[in-house]
Amino acid sequence: MARKKREKELKPNITVRLDRRTIITVRDHSKLEFWKEKYPGLEILEESYESEDDSEKETEKPKKPKKPPVK
């Protein structure tokens, strides 16, 4: 019997600049509040939503061509 497909859950990607050199990506608004306490002058650069499946695809390494067998 086939399994029921799960709905894709979107997770936020929040790119934040803490200071002039440091840029981080936060996945949760509670974590963003944590960083706001430590860095009151932080700047939110970008906020987007990404599904779990999309994040896994981005982290895959490119495939290397196979070397021919040595004789």
SVG drawing of the C-alpha trace seen along z (x, -y; Angstrom):
<svg xmlns="http://www.w3.org/2000/svg" viewBox="-2 -50 49 54">
<polyline fill="none" stroke="black" stroke-width="0.4" points="0.0,0.0 1.3,-3.4 2.1,-5.9 0.5,-9.3 2.7,-12.2 3.5,-14.7 2.8,-18.4 5.9,-20.4 6.6,-22.6 8.1,-26.0 10.8,-27.2 11.9,-30.8 15.4,-31.9 16.3,-35.2 19.6,-36.7 20.8,-39.1 23.8,-41.4 25.1,-41.5 27.9,-44.0 29.8,-45.3 31.6,-42.0 29.2,-39.3 26.2,-38.0 24.3,-35.0 21.2,-33.0 18.6,-32.4 15.8,-29.7 13.5,-30.7 12.0,-34.0 12.8,-33.0 16.5,-32.8 16.2,-36.2 15.0,-37.6 18.0,-36.0 20.4,-37.8 18.5,-41.1 19.3,-41.0 23.0,-40.5 23.2,-42.9 20.6,-45.7 21.8,-47.3 21.3,-44.2 19.9,-44.6 17.6,-42.2 18.9,-41.8 16.5,-39.2 13.6,-37.1 12.4,-34.2 10.7,-30.9 12.2,-27.6 10.8,-24.1 12.8,-21.2 13.2,-19.5 14.7,-22.6 17.3,-22.9 18.4,-19.3 18.8,-19.8 21.0,-22.8 23.4,-21.0 24.0,-18.1 27.5,-18.0 28.0,-18.0 28.7,-14.6 32.3,-14.0 32.8,-12.0 33.9,-8.5 37.5,-7.6 37.9,-4.8 39.2,-1.5 43.0,-1.1 44.3,2.0"/>
</svg>
